[in-house]
Amino acid sequence: MLTPMLMVDNQDKSCRVDMYGSASDAIRWFDTQYKPWLLHYATLVKGKVDAFLIGSELKKITSIDDGSHTFPIVDKLVELATEVRTILGPDVQISYGADWSEYHHTLGGWRPLDKLWASENIDFVGISAY
């Protein structure tokens, strides 16, 4: 399984778990930075892996609500899973590695990752529980 790990190095030494911003900023980052990076790795490992994670522990940006109980980065991950499936084919298991607290907690009763876990291109629920 390939697990691409996004590492963040900034002044505050924050990590991917703590990335946040507005919905529009998160969408722009996802479309221009993250998605091309992940698709590049999917292309590199085509025919060489049994499983591929489309992300890991992006809990603050997956929980960004656009104001209508819609989580745009979760929607983007669903789309990304479809694109990765097209590249890697039906025999490769695809998932997302959620932070344990990303899956366990609710935001006002909403579970942002449910749409992702229910996606036809997600093969298993992945949770990082160190």
Secondary structure, 3 states (H helix, E strand, C coil): CECCCCCCCCCCCCCHHHCCCCHHHHHHHHHHHHHHHHHHHHHHHCCCCCEEEEEECCHHHHCCCCCCCCCHHHHHHHHHHHHHHHHHCCCCEEEEEEEHHHHHCCECCECCCHHHHCCCCCCCCEEECC
